[in-house]
Amino acid sequence: MNDSKIIDALLLPFERDLLQTPERAFLMRAEPHEALREDWRSRLVCEQGFKPAYDRLVQAGFETVPRLDGRFAAGLVLLTKHKAENRANMARAWILLEPGGVLVCCGANALGAASHEREAERVFGLAGSLSKHQARTFWIVRGTGAAPAECAEWLAGAEPRPVEGCGLVARAGCFSSDHVDKGSRLLMECLPEGVAGRVADLGAGWGYLSAEILRRFPAVTGIDLYEAEALALEDARSNLGDDGRAAFHWLDVGAGLPKVEPQKFEPYDWIVSNPPFHEGRKADPAIGQGFITAAWKAIRRRGKFVLVANRSLPYEAELRRRFREVTLLREAEGFKVYLASNRHDK
Ligand SMILES: C[S@@+](CC[C@H](N)C(=O)[O-])C[C@H]1O[C@@H](n2cnc3c(N)ncnc32)[C@H](O)[C@@H]1O
């Protein structure tokens, strides 16, 4: 479904005067949609933990935070495809409301919004609902009583859990949260010996690659984890925070790694990445190409960059444009692992 249609559906109860437009409200899973016109822009506190979207919201003039806090008379939640995340967001949203506050939730039918509506009805009791634009919009009013027992259960469902077979934790909604990604495992299997010095992990997720590198290579002096999802980075911190060599950066890698004063800039000896290839529903190889550019800019002249990607993605040409030597280390299970070294100057 078209993104602006989902906003139209979310705001429908206000447009139809079924609810009064609030002075101030939070919006979970916010995006700077055109449909959020000026009258809403000034009323909203947006929550967005994904850094590129957070930056877009700030640039479009929305008050934005990575995680909401405080008390509100009204709240809006855009439902996603992740059931555990939606349940936890509804529970958090209920807790953020003042007694008497209104919470409006909206999601596409294709993402299972109707089943969330049924759950909300059972747990909170519905104050109203609408069906339009292939979406469900439903709202509840917080009473004066204590939180329903399901709230604690739903919040617990979004807590970090053990990832099978690696001793690390991740929460639902993060990339490959219940098992180690095949591509990442493959990258670790063919990572050359001798990884040492300063290392960066671009799109580090909950920290699998970085944790393995720290475990296997004692000569690594420091590893910088760059990740756009704030909650994934929080999980990476739980997984690696005790190792003093790890540092955590909430960052849009596509916008480049932070610039340090030139005299202090210390490029990386090694960079590893299993880059994303889509944002939301849109597949876009330009995202991975942006990661390659970021790695090229931040790596030492003789540094080594190891990248894993779905074998159909057109990354080899970009690697060759940026590095003199590009070797295909492994092709298996639908992935390719490349080692690129000896960077070009331009
Ligand atoms: C394919 S996953 C790999 C995760 C992790 N390295 C692993 O091996 O499990 C790509 C990661 O990049 C993150 N990501 C997506 N867009 C990003 C961006 N613009 N900047 C930084 N990280 C991004 C995603 O949240 C995701 O955690």
The ligand as an SDF file (V2000), in Angstrom:
LIG
                    3D

 27 29  0  0  0  0  0  0  0  0999 V2000
   22.1270   -7.5120    6.5820 C   0  0  0  0  0  0  0  0  0  0  0  0
   22.0100   -6.8020    8.2020 S   0  0  0  0  0  0  0  0  0  0  0  0
   23.5300   -7.3650    8.9680 C   0  0  0  0  0  0  0  0  0  0  0  0
   23.5060   -7.2610   10.4650 C   0  0  0  0  0  0  0  0  0  0  0  0
   24.7210   -7.8600   11.1870 C   0  0  0  0  0  0  0  0  0  0  0  0
   25.9670   -7.3390   10.6900 N   0  0  0  0  0  0  0  0  0  0  0  0
   24.7040   -9.3620   11.1080 C   0  0  0  0  0  0  0  0  0  0  0  0
   25.6450   -9.8860   10.5380 O   0  0  0  0  0  0  0  0  0  0  0  0
   23.7850   -9.9870   11.6250 O   0  0  0  0  0  0  0  0  0  0  0  0
   22.2900   -5.0970    7.8550 C   0  0  0  0  0  0  0  0  0  0  0  0
   22.2260   -4.1740    9.0500 C   0  0  0  0  0  0  0  0  0  0  0  0
   22.4000   -2.8270    8.5880 O   0  0  0  0  0  0  0  0  0  0  0  0
   21.5340   -1.9710    9.3240 C   0  0  0  0  0  0  0  0  0  0  0  0
   21.2980   -0.7860    8.5030 N   0  0  0  0  0  0  0  0  0  0  0  0
   20.3170   -0.5820    7.5890 C   0  0  0  0  0  0  0  0  0  0  0  0
   20.4630    0.6250    7.0100 N   0  0  0  0  0  0  0  0  0  0  0  0
   21.5380    1.1910    7.5980 C   0  0  0  0  0  0  0  0  0  0  0  0
   22.1910    2.4370    7.4370 C   0  0  0  0  0  0  0  0  0  0  0  0
   21.7720    3.3210    6.5390 N   0  0  0  0  0  0  0  0  0  0  0  0
   23.2690    2.7010    8.2120 N   0  0  0  0  0  0  0  0  0  0  0  0
   23.7100    1.7970    9.1280 C   0  0  0  0  0  0  0  0  0  0  0  0
   23.1450    0.5950    9.3100 N   0  0  0  0  0  0  0  0  0  0  0  0
   22.0860    0.3000    8.5520 C   0  0  0  0  0  0  0  0  0  0  0  0
   20.3040   -2.8100    9.5680 C   0  0  0  0  0  0  0  0  0  0  0  0
   19.5620   -2.3240   10.6680 O   0  0  0  0  0  0  0  0  0  0  0  0
   20.9090   -4.1920    9.8120 C   0  0  0  0  0  0  0  0  0  0  0  0
   21.1810   -4.3800   11.1760 O   0  0  0  0  0  0  0  0  0  0  0  0
  1  2  1  0
  2  3  1  0
  2 10  1  0
  3  4  1  0
  4  5  1  0
  5  6  1  0
  5  7  1  0
  7  8  2  0
  7  9  1  0
 10 11  1  0
 11 12  1  0
 11 26  1  0
 12 13  1  0
 13 14  1  0
 13 24  1  0
 14 15  1  0
 14 23  1  0
 15 16  2  0
 16 17  1  0
 17 18  1  0
 17 23  2  0
 18 19  1  0
 18 20  2  0
 20 21  1  0
 21 22  2  0
 22 23  1  0
 24 25  1  0
 24 26  1  0
 26 27  1  0
M  CHG  2   2   1   9  -1
M  END
$$$$
